[in-house]
Amino acid sequence: MGDAGPTRAMGSMGTISALSPRQASVLCYVPWVGWIVSILVLAAPKFRPDRVVRFHAFQGLYLFAAYLVDVVAIRQLDPLMVVLPVSRLFEIIIVAASIFVMVRTAQGVVCSLPLFGELAHRSAHESWPGN
């Protein structure tokens, strides 16, 4: 029974490795859960040399990081902003950007968002140890 964890983890990696590069890239942008796929994609040996897929995984992670900033910091200020619910607007923008990039990626277009794309590009092009 103690081996269920590693077996389950290996099953997840096998599932991720079974995806095409485009499918893996698209799934990195699924709102609220794409960060999980992004981490699995970055950990999968199949996608390590693929800088385009790594770019999408990092950009998806950075979008999720922006969402976390919204949840942790901006929402704490919302009670003070009665007229303009900044947090909800920020969340809508992040989800809309995720969906937009997901659709463009499904069409085969590498869509780089301002700020997030630049960070993702830098992250994706850093060399891995052993490459």
C-alpha positions in Angstrom: 0.0 0.0 0.0 2.9 2.3 0.6 3.7 2.2 -3.1 0.4 3.7 -4.2 1.8 7.3 -4.1 4.8 6.7 -6.5 2.7 4.6 -8.8 0.0 7.3 -9.0 2.7 9.9 -9.6 4.3 7.8 -12.4 0.8 7.4 -13.9 0.4 11.2 -14.0 3.7 11.5 -15.8 2.8 8.8 -18.2 -0.5 10.6 -19.0 1.3 13.9 -19.5 3.9 12.2 -21.7 1.1 10.7 -23.8 0.0 14.2 -24.8 1.1 15.9 -28.0 3.1 19.1 -27.5 0.1 21.2 -28.6 -2.3 19.4 -26.2 0.1 19.9 -23.3 0.6 23.6 -24.2 -3.2 24.2 -24.3 -3.8 22.5 -21.0 -1.3 24.7 -19.2 -3.8 27.6 -19.6 -6.9 26.0 -18.2 -8.2 28.5 -15.6 -7.6 27.6 -12.0 -6.0 24.1 -12.7 -3.5 24.8 -15.5 -0.7 25.3 -13.0 -0.8 21.6 -12.1 -0.4 20.6 -15.8 2.3 23.2 -16.2 4.3 21.7 -13.3 3.8 18.2 -14.7 4.8 19.3 -18.2 8.0 21.0 -16.9 8.9 17.8 -15.0 8.2 15.5 -17.9 11.4 14.4 -19.6 9.5 14.3 -23.0 9.0 18.1 -22.9 12.3 19.2 -21.4 14.0 19.9 -24.8 10.8 21.5 -26.3 11.2 25.2 -25.6 7.8 26.1 -27.0 6.0 23.8 -24.6 8.1 25.0 -21.8 7.3 28.6 -22.7 3.6 27.8 -22.5 4.1 26.0 -19.1 5.9 28.9 -17.7 3.4 31.5 -19.0 0.6 29.4 -17.5 2.4 29.4 -14.2 2.9 33.1 -14.3 -0.7 33.7 -15.0 -1.6 31.6 -12.0 0.9 33.5 -9.9 -0.9 36.7 -10.9 -4.2 35.1 -9.8 -2.6 34.2 -6.4 -1.5 37.9 -6.0 -5.1 38.8 -6.6 -6.4 36.2 -4.0 -3.8 37.0 -1.3 -3.2 40.7 -1.7 -5.8 42.5 -3.8 -8.9 40.8 -2.3 -7.7 42.0 1.1 -8.1 45.6 -0.1 -11.5 45.0 -1.7 -13.6 45.9 1.4 -12.0 49.3 1.2 -12.9 49.8 -2.4 -16.7 49.8 -2.3 -17.2 51.5 -5.7 -14.8 49.5 -7.8 -14.3 45.8 -7.1 -10.7 45.7 -8.3 -10.2 42.1 -7.4 -13.1 40.8 -9.4 -12.0 42.9 -12.4 -8.4 41.5 -12.1 -9.7 38.0 -11.9 -11.8 38.4 -15.0 -8.8 39.8 -16.9 -6.6 36.9 -15.8 -9.3 34.3 -16.8 -10.0 36.1 -20.1 -6.3 36.2 -20.9 -5.9 32.4 -20.1 -8.8 31.5 -22.3 -7.6 33.8 -25.1 -4.1 32.2 -25.0 -5.6 28.7 -24.7 -7.6 29.3 -27.9 -4.6 30.8 -29.8 -2.4 28.0 -28.7 -4.9 25.4 -29.8 -4.8 27.1 -33.2 -1.0 26.6 -33.3 -0.1 30.2 -32.6 2.5 31.0 -29.9 0.9 33.9 -28.1 3.1 35.9 -25.8 1.3 38.1 -23.2 2.9 41.3 -22.1 5.2 40.8 -19.0 4.1 37.2 -18.6 5.4 36.2 -22.0 8.8 37.9 -21.5 9.2 36.1 -18.2 8.2 32.8 -19.7 10.5 33.3 -22.6 13.4 33.8 -20.3 12.5 30.9 -18.1 11.9 28.5 -21.1 15.3 29.4 -22.7 17.4 28.9 -19.6 19.5 25.8 -20.0 18.7 22.7 -18.0 21.5 20.9 -16.2 22.9 18.2 -18.5 21.6 19.9 -21.8 
